Amino acid sequence: MGTPEFAVASLDRLVKSNFEVVAVITAPDKPAGRGQQLSQSAVKKYAAENKLRLLQPEKLKDPAFIEELRSLKADLQIVVAFRMLPEAVWDMPALGTYNLHGSLLPKYRGAAPINWAIINGEKETGVTTFKLKHEIDTGNILFREKVEIAEDTTAGELHDIMMAVGASLIVKTVKEIEQSVENKTQLHFLVQQDNEACHAPKLFKDTCNIDWSKPMMEIYNLIRGLSPYPTAYTALPVADGKKLVLKIFRVNFVPNEHNKPNGSVLTDNRNFIRILCPGGAIEILDLQLEGKKRMKVQEFLRGFKIAEGTRLQA
């Protein structure tokens, strides 16, 4: 059970490890883009290419879907980046339902664990496989695998690393469950401690709006934790009192004490843009102006000049 690209890697590893995948369950096709044409999930595309049985229920509590799921007689269900499951679904297989989560649980329970680990300046994160139960992301842990976060890693880069590590952990998990059945042995679980938990809530537009009065490293981590999606942004003042949305994808930080207003723009209008904030400046490397494509700062400055004294504000 899964929807985005993150889930495809795990499904592919299960198929190539010769486990019998009796069905793949993914989200229904949804309208996307200006033309509102129906868009298929990454998991659906993989399932179709590999001739796997596919289910796309609108509602997971639909009695017809529950009955079709039961008819598959699956021993085990694997969930990677899918929806919250009703008990009638997750409690169905004899061996249970196991989820791959993009953090070292119980840290970063919730919808956006990869983003929040970077936003909060963590030096490491990881992936966890656990057995589903009622409360979201709280089930007993089977395996965890650590992943280091470099100082310049973006959420997109960490996503790709964790997608591969997670796929390997899923295979390890299923093999461990299979072996416990064959040998008639008990699985060894780690019980999550709620007092060690922290949360990774869904990202909203306000989360992505840069506050230039925040400390330099906090802004730096926010930008890379939201890159390339949903992307940190700021408002760039232009002529006639208008403001354009400026999305920022990649930056450096430049420690430096200053006494100028936070959000002040320093630029030679040829090679660099630096935004002052407490503790120094954020140097923009990749950006996208409203209505334009993503580009390097030098390309941006060839077609757009920033007026002296410009100041960015949240």
N, C-alpha and C positions, 0 to 999 in steps of 0.2 A: 504494500500500500504506500503510494507516494505520488508526488506531482512534479517537482522541479528537477533541474539537472542534477542537483545534489543527490537525489534519490536514484538516478539512473546508474551511477557508478556501483552502488550496492546491488542493484538488480542484475547488472551485467556480471558482477563477480559471482553471484549465486548461480546464474545460468551456466557460466563457464566452469564452475566447480561441480557441475553435474547434479545439482539438487533439482528435484522435480518441482517446478513452479507451476502449480495447477491453475493459477489465475493471477492477473495483475489488476489492481483496483486503483483508479486515479480519478481526478476531478473531471466533471463534464466539460466539453468544449465551451469556450467563452468568447464573446465578441471582443475584438481588440483592434487598436489602430484607428486611423481616421475613417477607413471604410467599414469599420465594425464587422469585419469578416471573422468567422469562427476560428479560433486559435486552439490548437491541440497542445496538451501538456507534453513536456519532454519525455515523461514516462510513457505516455500513450504512443508517441512516435517510436520509441524503442520497442515497445510490446508489439506494435504492428510490424515493424521490420523483422522481428524475430518470431513472428507467428505465435505469440502467446495469447491465451484467452484473456479478454479484456472486459472489465465491468466499470461503468461510469455512473454510479448512482447519484441522483439529485439529492436524495435524503437517505442518510445512513440507517435511519429507523424504519424505512419503507419495508413492510412485511414481505413484498415480492423480492427485494434485494436480500433480506435476511434469509429467506428460503433458498434463494439461488446460492448464497454463500455457504449455507449448511450443506447443500447438495454436493459441494466440491470435496467435502470430507478432508479438509486440510488438517495436518497434524500440528501445524505451526503457522503463525502469522508474523510477518516482519513489517514494521512501520518505519518509514524514513520520510520526514518532511511532508506529513499529510494532515488531515483534519483531526479534531478531537473525536474519539470513537465512543459510541454508546456501549454500555456494558454488554448488551446482547451481541455485539460484534467482538469486542476484545476478550470476552470470556468464553467464546465459542470453541476454539481448538483445544484438544486434550493437553497439548504441551504449552499452551498459553500464547500470548502475543508479546513480542519484544520490540522495543523502540530504540532507534539510534538517535542520540541527542548530541548537538554540537557544543558540548561543554563538559567540564569535569563535574558532573553532578555530585552534591546538591547545589553547587555554584551555578548561577545563571540559568535557573529554570525559566522557561517562557519562550516567546516567539522569536527573539532576535539575539541569541547568545553570542554569535560570532561578532556582531557589531558592538555589543556592549562590553565584551572583553577588551576590545581595542579602545573604545571610548574611555573606559576606566583605567587605561594604562597598564593592563596586565602584561606580565612577561611570559606567561604560559597559559594555555588553555588545553583543550583536548576533546575527545569524543567518548561517549558512554553508551553501553547497551544495558537496558534494564527491562524488567518485566512489568507490563502495564497493570495499573490498578486504578481505583476511582479518581484520586486526586492527581492532577496533571503533573508529570515529570517527577513523581515522588516514589515510584516503584523500586523494588529491590534491585541493586546493581549486580550485573554479572561480570562485566569487564569495563575498564577505563584505559585509555591510551593518551599520554601527554603529547602536546604539540607546543613547541616554543614559538613565541611571538617576537620577531625582531623589531627594533625601534622604528623602522620605516615600512613595516608590513601594512598593507591596506586590507580592508575587509574582503575585497574581491580575491586578493592573493591568498589570504588565510582560508577562505571558503574552498578554493581549489585544492589546497594542501589537505584540509580536513575531509574533503570529499573522498580522496584516495585513502587516507588513513581509516576513515569510517567504513569504507567498503571492505577493507581487510578485516576490520573488527567484526563486521557482520558475519563474514565467513567463519571467523574464529568462534563466534558465538553459536552459530548453527551447528558447527562441528562438535562443539562442547555439549550442546543439548543432545545431539544424535548419539554421542558416545555414552552419555549418562543413561540413555534409554537402552542401548545395547548391553551395557555393563550392569544395568540395574543399580546405579549409584545415584546419590543425591548431588544436585548442583550446589555450589557454595556461593551464597549471595552476600553482598554487603548492604546492610540496612542504612538508608539515608537518614542523616540527623538534621532535623529541621533547623536547629540552632546554627548550623553551618551554611544554611541556604542564603542565596541572594537571587535577585530576579532580573530578567532580561525582557522587559515589556515590549510590546509592539512599537515600532517607530512611527511617529507622526510628523507632520510638516513642521510644527513648532520645535521638535527635537533637532531638526536640521538647520535651523536659523542660527547663524553664528553671532554670538554676543562678544564683541571686541573688548569688553571690559573684563572678560575672564582671563585667568593666567595663560601665558603663552603655550605651555605644554598641554593645558586642558583643551585649548582651541586646536592645536596640532593633532591631538589624539581624536578629537571629534571629527575632523576632516578626513583622516585616514580610516576611521571607523565607519564612515558613511560612504566611502568610495569603493566602487563606482556607483553604487545604488544604496539608498535613495538620493544621496549626494547632499553635502553641506552647501548652504547658499548664503549670500548676503545681498543687500540692496546697494546698487551703484548709482549715485546721483549723476544725472546728465543735465543737459540744457533745459530751460523752461521749468525747472523744479521737478522734473520727472525722475523716476527711479527705475532702473532695469534690474532684473534678477540675474545675478552672477553666480553660477554653480562652480564650485572649486573641487577639483579631483585630487591634485597632488601638490604638496608643499614641502618646503624646508622650514626649520625654525632658526632664528638668528638671535641668540641671547645678547641683550644690550640694554643698559639703563638709559632712559630718556625722560624728558619732561613735557612731551607733546601730548595732545589729546589722543586717547585710545581710538583706534579706527582711522587715524590719519594715514593717507596714502603717500608713500615715497616711491617715485618712479623716474627713470630717465626717458620714458616713453619710447624706448627702443629695445631694451634687454631685460629689464626687471620690474617687478611690482612687489613692494613690501608694505604690509599693513601693521602699524604699530599697535601693541597691546602690552599689558603689564608683564614686565620681564624681558621685553625685546620686540621682535617682529616676526610675522609669518610671511615668508617669501613664496609667492604663488608660482607654480611651475606649469600646471595644466588647468585650464578653465573653460567655461562655456557661457557665453553671453546669451541672454534670452533671444530666441529666434535664430541662433547661429549653431554651428557644429562645435564639438569639443576641439580644442587646439592648444598648442604650446603658447606660452606667454609672449614669445617674440613674434609669432604669427599674429596673435591678437593685437599687439601694439603697432603692427604695420598698417592696420586698418582702423584703429581706434585710439584716440589720444585722450588721456585723463588730465583734466584741468588741475592746475596747481591749487593746493589747499583743499582738495577733495577729501572728504571724511566719510567712512562707512559706519553706519549705525544699525543696530538690530531692529 
